[in-house]
Amino acid sequence: MIAETEKRYEKAKQLYEHEVAQISEGIEEKISKINRQKQDIYSVHFKRFMSISRRLHNVSVKGQPFEELFDDSILEIKNRNGVRAKSEIMLIDFNKMSLLDTLGMVFTLGLFSRKAAKESLERAKQEQGRITEEIVKLESQQKQLKVIEESIDNVVFYFDELVANYSSLLNRFEYGIQTQRMHQMAINSDVFAHKLDFKLLPVVHLEEFRALFNLSIVLNQMANLGYLSDSGGFIEKDSSQAATIFEMSKSQSLCA
């Protein structure tokens, strides 16, 4: 009975370690991708939006100057621990062991004494029961980790969809602005020394601008969620908030 119990334990332990290693590696890859998306939002996409918008003048959103709403401070990427300002991006610091420690995914099962277990059949049965309980815990922890991986996978999907739509909108908006500039150049060769009047743009370009502005707010909100705590624990609230933000953006036709 002891030999059989040991065999079951070793098999469960090996499976647990293999599964945890694979899932943790998957989570780490996804976290890295989210961090890259966060950085690109600020260092590439937002800066590009600002650059295109600077080709215009009289740019306003609900009567307020655009530059006051979307100034350089929102473009800063700051990687720091603890409390952060709303305009700061939080890069996720993934620590595999911290995550496992937080989830309690470390072996608490000590090596039982063979001598003590052999002292009586009752003792052997007790050890067998204890091993069974520990194996159930390991299986439960594996499932918990898989749920976290799936939740992080959803966040990756949200970022992929939102950033792809933002980039597509930027392309259309920039092409429209360039087309307007080329049209004006045919009338006035000095047009490139002047900015286009935002209020005189065709309606389609005004709608593209507003969609970009609203999607910028969405991306900024997404990028300021942490998803994993400093101790490595999964923040369910952030994941739920990301899902809500994504669904709201879809309902407002900000996503294709």
N, C-alpha and C positions, 0 to 999 in steps of 0.2 A: 504493500500500500504506500509506503514511504517513497519507494522508487518511482511509482506511478505518479504520485503527487509532485515529486521533484521534476519529472519529465513534463507534466502539464504546465508547471510554473515556468520552466525554462522556455518552453514553446511559446507561451503567452508573452513572456518577457521579450523574446526575440522579435515576435510579431509587433509588439508594442513599439519597441525601439525603431524598427524598420518603418512603421507607419508614421510615427511622430517625426522621424527624420525627413521623410518624403513630404509630409504636409507642411512642416516648418519651412522647408526649402521653397515650397510653392508659395507660401505666405510671404516669405522674404522677397521673392521675385516680384510678386504683385505690389508689395510696398515700395520697392524700388521704382516700379513703373509709375505708381501714383506720385512719388516724389518728383520724377522727371516731368510728369504732366504739370504738376504744380509750378515747377520752375519755368517751364515753357510758357505757361499762362502769363506770367509776369514779365519774363525777360524777352519773349518773342511776340506773343499775340497782342497783349495790351499795348506794348510799345509800338507795334505796327498800327494799331487802331489810332493811337495818339498821333503818329506820323502822318497818316492819311488825313486825319481831322485838322491838322495844322495847315493843310492846303486850302482850308475854308476860313471865312470870317463870319461873324454874327452867329456863331454856333451856340445854341441854347437848348436847354431841356426844361420844359415847363417854366420858361421865363428866366431861368438861372443860367449864367454863363457855364458852358461845358467844362472849361478848364478849372473852374472852382469845384466842380463835382468830381472831376476825373483828373486830379493833379498828380504830380510826380510821386507823391508819398504813397500812392496805391501801387506804384510800380516797384517799390523796394522789396527785396527778398531778405528776410531776416530769419536766421535759424538760431533759436534760443529756447531754453527750457523754461518751464513755469508759465506764469500769466503773460499773455501777449495782447497787444493792442489789436483792434479790429482790422486795421490795415496791414497787419503783418501776416506773412505766410508761415505756416508751421510745417516744417519737414518732419516726417515721421522717423524717429530713431528706433529702428527695429533691432531688438536684442532677443535672440532666440531663447536663451536660457532664462531671461527675465520673464518672457511670456510663459514658458513652461512652469517656472516657479510660481507665477501668479495664479496659474490654473491648477496648481497643486499636482502638476504632472511630473513628479519626481518619485522615485521608488521609496516608499516608506516601509516596505516589507523587508524585515530583517531575515537573515538566514536562520532558519529554525534549527534547533539542536537535534541532530539525528539520534543521539544517545537518549535525549529526553523523549523523543517521539517513539523510540523503540521500547520504552519502559512499559508501555501498555497499549493495547489496541485502542482504548479510549483516547489516549493521548494522540495516537495516530489519526483517529477520526477528527479530533479537534483541529489538528494541523491541516487536515484535508479541507475541513470547512473554512478555515481561515484563508487558505490558498484560494479556494473558490470565490470567497468574498473579494479578495484582492484582484483576482482576474476580472471579475465583474466591474470593479472600479476602473481598471485599466481600459476595458472596452468602452465604458462610459466616457472616459476622458478622451479617447480617440474620437468618439462621435462629437464631443464638444469642440474639439479642435477642427474637425471637418466643417462644423457649422460656422466657425470663425472664418475659415478659408473661403467658404461660399459667400459670406457677407462681404469680405474684402474683394472677392471677385466681382460682386455687384457694384462696388464702388469704382473699380477699374472700368467697368462697362459704362457707368455714368460719365466718368471723365472722358472716355474715348468718344462717346456720342456727343457730348456738349462741346468738346474741343474741335471735333470734326465739323460740327455745324458752325461754330464760331469762325473757323478758318475759311469755310465755304462762303459765309456771309462777307468776310473781309475781302475775299477775291472779287465777289460781285460788286461790292461797294467801291473798291479801288478801281475796278474796270470802269464803272459808271462815272466816277470823278475824272478819270483820265480822258474818257470819251467827251465829257463836257468841256474839259480844258482844250482838247484838240478842236472841238467845234468852235470855241471862242477864239482860238488862235487863228482860224481862217478869217475871222473878222478883225482881230487886233493882234498883231504879231508880238506885242509886249505882254500878252496875257500871263505868261509864266512868271512875270515880275509881280503879279497881283494874285490875290486869293479869290476863289469863287465865293459868291455870296450864298451862304447856307440857305437862307430863306427863299432864294430863287431857284433852288434845285428842283428837278422833277420830283413828283410825289413818290415815285418808286425808290429813289435814292434817300429821300427823307425817311421812308419806312425802313429801309435797310439800316440806316443810322440808328434809329430808335430800337430796332431789334438787336443791334450790336451793343448798344448801351445797356439794355435790359439783360442781355446775356452776360455782359461783363459783370453785372451785379451778382448774377447767379454763380458764375465761375469764382468770383471773389469769395462768396459765401462757402462754396465747396472747398476751396483751397485753404480756408481758415479752420476747417474741421480737422481734428487730429486722428481719429479712428483708433489709435492705440495710445494708451496712457504712458507716462514716463516709466512706469514700472512694468510695462509690457502687456497690461491687460487690455482686452478689447472693449471699446466704448460703444455700447449698443445705441446710446442716445445719438451719437454722431452718425452712425450708419442709418438710423431711422430718419434723421434730419436730412441726410443726403438723398434718401429715397423720396422724401417729401418735396425737396427742392427740385429734383429731377422731374417728378410727375407734374409739378406746377409749371415748369418750363415747357413741358410737352403740351399742357392744356392751353398755354398762352402762345402756342405755335412758334416757340423759339427753337424747337427741334424738328428735324425733318421727319 
